[in-house]
Amino acid sequence: MKYNSSKYIGLQSGYLTVVSYDNGKFSCQCKCGRMVKADPWSIVNQKKKSCSSRECAFFHRCESEASTSHGLTGNRLYTIWNNMIARCHHPQNPNYRNYGARGVSVCEEWRLDVQTFIEWATLNGYNDNLTIDRIDVNGNYEPANCRWVDYKIQSENKRHYNPTPRKATKHIWTIQGETKSGVEWCKLYGVSFPTVIYRIRTFGVSPLEALTMENKQSGRPRKE
């Protein structure tokens, strides 16, 4: 749909004011001073009401106004919606580092209108025993990437955790053309791993020498 630019100049939607129309978008100035491009439909229908910058006080005020005007406080879907926005868009939220800090966001149509989210949920399999799940765990909360699943499926869809390798995994030794971890070599020679590491560090010997040293000659001192 084409919009007559002269007709909509000065139109306000929340804290946004239309200042121009170009290439199918409204250029709007937020009350905080920032300029933002917006889809004309979202302005005409009062769906977008701020620049949506995380630093914009009016953006957070819009969210607060939305949460108090719908009468849904205590509703499970509202709680899901509110928590979803908090972990993606509020840096002070404890879960923000796993969502917003990684670039995960809530699509604008849901973020600005809880009723739109509730309508999508109702038409796409929601019930009180299910939880919202992102199909692509690195993607955003949006209709094409979300579904309702039980907790078992959601737990199987979490990001793979790659723990920092333990220091012991750095000890990979090649002896007589065969490569094994230090722990494996120690088991093979019947010597404790800490003893071998002590010998290497203290006497500057090779792993093979440390593995074959006589205990009485240079083993690791025993605690009395």
N, C-alpha and C positions, 0 to 999 in steps of 0.2 A: 504494500500500500504506500502511495506517495503522499507526502504531507506538504501542505502549503506553508513554506517557511515563515512568511510574514504573519500568518495566523497564530503560530505557536511561539514566536519570540516573546519572551517574558513569562511564559507559562511556568508555574511552579509545581513541583512534585516533592512534597516534604521539604527538605533543605536544599533542593536543586532548583535552579532557574535556567530555562532555555535561553541561550544567547545567539545560537546560529544553527543552521541546518546544512549539512554537506555530505554528499555521497551516501545518502540513506541513513545518516546518523544525526542525532541532536548533539550539539556541543553545549554542555551544561556547566554552570559554575555552582559549586557547593558553597554553603554558608561558611565553611572553613577556609575558602579561598581557592581550593583546588579545582582544576578543570577536568571534565571527564566526558568521554563519548558514551552515548546511551542509545539503545534501540528506542525509536519513537513510541512504539506501543507501550513500553514499560513506563514511559513518562506520562503519556496521555491517560493511561489507566492507573496511575499512581502506584506502580509496583516498585519502581526504583526511587528511593527517597534521599540518598546520600551518595558521596563519591565512593563509598565502600573501602576507603583506605583504613588500614588498621590503626593508623595514627589519628584518624578523624574522630573527634569527640561526638560529632553528630551521627556517625555511623553506629556507634554503640548506643546512642540515645534512640535511634530508630529501632534497634533490636529490643531495647527495653520497652519502648512503647508498644511494639508488636506483641511482646510476651504478656503485657498487662491488659490488652484490649480484646483478646479472643475468648476469655472465660474458660481456658483449657488447663489452668494450673491444676496439677494432680493427675491429669490424663496421661496414660503411659506413652502414647505417641508424642505428646508434647514434650515429655521428659526426654525421650529419645532424640527428638529434634533439637532441643536445647543443649543436651550434652554433646551432640554431634557438632554443633556450631562452636561450642566452647572449646573443645579439644582441637579444632581446626583454626579458629580465628582469635582466640584469647590467649596471648602469651603467658598470662598468669596461671592458666589452667595446668594442673600437674601432668596431664597427658599431652600437652601441646608439643613437647619435644618429639613425640612419636607420630604426630600428625601434621599440624601446621608448620612446624620447623622443618619437616621433610617435604613441604610443598603441597600437602594434601589439603584440599579446600572443599567447601560445600557450594554447589552450583547456585547461581544467583536466584533462580526461580524458587528454590527451596529456602535459601537463606533469608529472603525478604518477605516470604509469605508462608507461615506455618500451615495454613489451610491447603495450599498447593501440595505440600509434603504429605499431609494427612490424606488428601484425595488420592495421590499416587499410591500410598501405602495400602489404602482400602481396596484399590483396584488391582493390586499386585501381590495378593496372597498373605497379607498381614494377619496374624492372630496373636493373642497374648502369650503364646508359648514360643514365639520366634523372636529373633533379634536381627537387626539390619547388618548386612554383610556386603563388603565391596568385592566384586568378582576379581578385579585386578587390585591386589592389596597396595599397589603403588599409585593407583588412580584416585580420582576424586569421588566425593559423594554426589552422584547424579543419577537420573533414572536409568541410563544405559549401563551403569556400572554397579548397580545395587540390586539386592534381592533379600528376601526374608528366609532365614534358615534357622535350624536349631543350634544349640551351643556346640554340639559335637562337630558339625560341619564347619562352623565358624573357627573352631580351634584348629582344625586341619588346614584351614586356609590362611593361617597367620604367616607373616614373613619368616623365612628361614633364619635362624639365629646362628651366626658364625662367631663362636667365642674366640678370644685371643689365644693363640697356641701357647701351651705351657713351655717354659724355658727348656725342659728336657727334650722337646721335639727338635731343638736346634742341634742336638748331638747325634749327627748321622755320620757314621764312620765306615770307610771302605778299607777292609783288611784283606790282603792277598786276593784282591780282585772281587771281593764280595761285599755288598753294601747292606748294612743293617743299622737300626737305631742303637744308641748306646745302651739302652736298657736290654735289648735283645742280645747284644754281645756279652753283657755282664751275666745274663742268665746262662748263656752258652759256656762261659768260662767259670761259672760258679763263684763270681765275685760280686759284691754289692756295688750298685751304681755310685753311691756317695763316695765309697773308697776309691774307685777308679778316677772320679772327677778330682778328688783330693790329690791323688798322685800326679795327675796331669798338671794341675795348677801349681803344686808345690815343687815338683822336680823337673817340670818342663819336658816330660817324656811323651812319646807317641801313645795313642790309645792301645796299640798292641803291647807295648812295653808295660803300660800301666795295668793291663789285664793279666800279664804273666809275671809280674814282680812277686817275689816271695814276701809273704805277710810280715815275717819277722824283720826283714831287712828294711822295708820302707812302707809298711801299711799305714793306714790312718790311725792315729793314736786313739786308744780306747779310753773312755771316761771311767775313772775309778768310782 
